Amino acid sequence: MSGTGPEEAEDATFVRPFILTGGRAQPAQADLRLETLVLAVGPADEPLAFETQQIVAVCAEPTTVAEVADAVGVPLGVAKVLISDLIVTGHLTCQQPAELPLHTLERIRDHVRAL
């Protein structure tokens, strides 16, 4: 019996992460961290691929790299590569936040331990 179940339909629409990054695993901008803030510089002059359009739209306001990955629905490594490409082409700008305060680090540690 040759039916198309939900799993087969999902597989047909799934785009492999390495396709989105052109096979690259390392971002052009190596200093992107989870908490790096990215901001769209302005509207794109040329049409962008779907995922990069989404990233620019999400970054209309300062957004962390981790939040961009979540909003676009791609793995963090893919988001870093795409974001760094957009920074290099001048579509995004990034700002590294100052060192995290001790109480924030302690909260992160406590949340990780709770997992």
C-alpha positions in Angstrom: 0.0 0.0 0.0 1.5 3.3 -1.0 0.0 6.1 1.0 1.4 9.3 2.1 1.3 9.5 5.8 2.1 12.5 7.9 5.7 11.5 8.3 6.2 11.2 4.5 4.6 14.5 3.9 6.8 16.1 6.6 9.9 14.6 5.0 9.0 16.0 1.6 8.8 19.6 3.0 11.9 19.4 5.3 14.9 21.4 4.1 18.2 20.1 5.3 20.1 22.7 7.3 23.3 22.4 5.1 21.2 23.4 2.1 20.3 26.7 3.8 24.0 27.5 4.5 25.4 26.3 1.2 27.1 23.4 3.0 29.0 25.7 5.4 29.1 25.0 9.1 31.3 27.9 10.3 29.9 31.5 10.3 32.0 34.2 8.5 31.7 36.2 11.7 33.3 33.9 14.4 32.4 36.1 17.4 28.7 35.6 17.3 27.5 34.3 20.7 24.0 33.3 21.9 23.5 36.7 23.5 24.8 38.8 20.7 22.3 41.4 19.7 21.5 41.8 16.0 19.6 44.6 14.3 18.4 45.1 10.7 20.1 48.0 9.1 17.2 48.8 6.7 15.1 47.2 4.1 16.9 44.9 1.7 17.9 46.5 -1.7 17.8 43.1 -3.4 15.5 40.1 -2.8 16.7 37.7 -0.1 16.1 34.0 0.3 13.1 33.1 2.5 15.0 32.4 5.7 17.2 35.5 5.4 14.1 37.6 4.8 12.6 36.2 7.9 15.8 37.0 9.9 15.9 40.6 8.7 12.2 40.9 9.6 12.7 39.4 13.1 15.7 41.8 13.6 13.6 44.9 13.1 14.3 45.4 16.8 17.4 44.3 18.6 17.2 40.5 19.0 19.7 37.9 20.3 21.1 35.2 18.0 19.3 32.6 20.1 16.0 34.3 19.7 16.5 34.6 15.9 17.2 30.9 15.7 14.0 30.1 17.6 11.8 32.6 15.7 13.0 31.3 12.3 12.9 27.7 13.4 16.4 26.7 12.4 19.3 25.2 14.5 21.5 27.6 16.2 24.5 26.8 14.0 22.5 27.5 10.9 21.2 30.8 12.4 24.8 31.9 13.1 25.9 31.2 9.5 22.9 33.0 8.0 23.2 36.0 10.5 26.9 36.3 9.8 26.3 36.4 6.0 23.7 39.2 6.6 26.2 41.1 8.7 28.9 40.8 6.0 26.5 42.0 3.3 25.4 44.9 5.4 21.8 43.9 6.1 22.4 43.4 9.8 24.6 44.9 12.5 25.6 43.2 15.7 26.5 44.4 19.2 28.1 42.2 21.8 26.6 42.9 25.2 28.8 43.7 28.1 29.8 40.9 30.4 26.8 39.3 32.0 26.2 40.2 35.7 26.9 37.5 38.2 23.2 37.2 39.2 22.3 36.5 35.6 25.0 33.8 35.3 23.7 32.3 38.5 20.1 32.2 37.1 21.4 30.5 33.9 23.3 28.0 36.0 20.2 27.2 38.1 18.0 26.8 35.0 20.5 24.4 33.4 20.7 22.4 36.6 16.9 22.1 36.7 17.0 20.5 33.3 
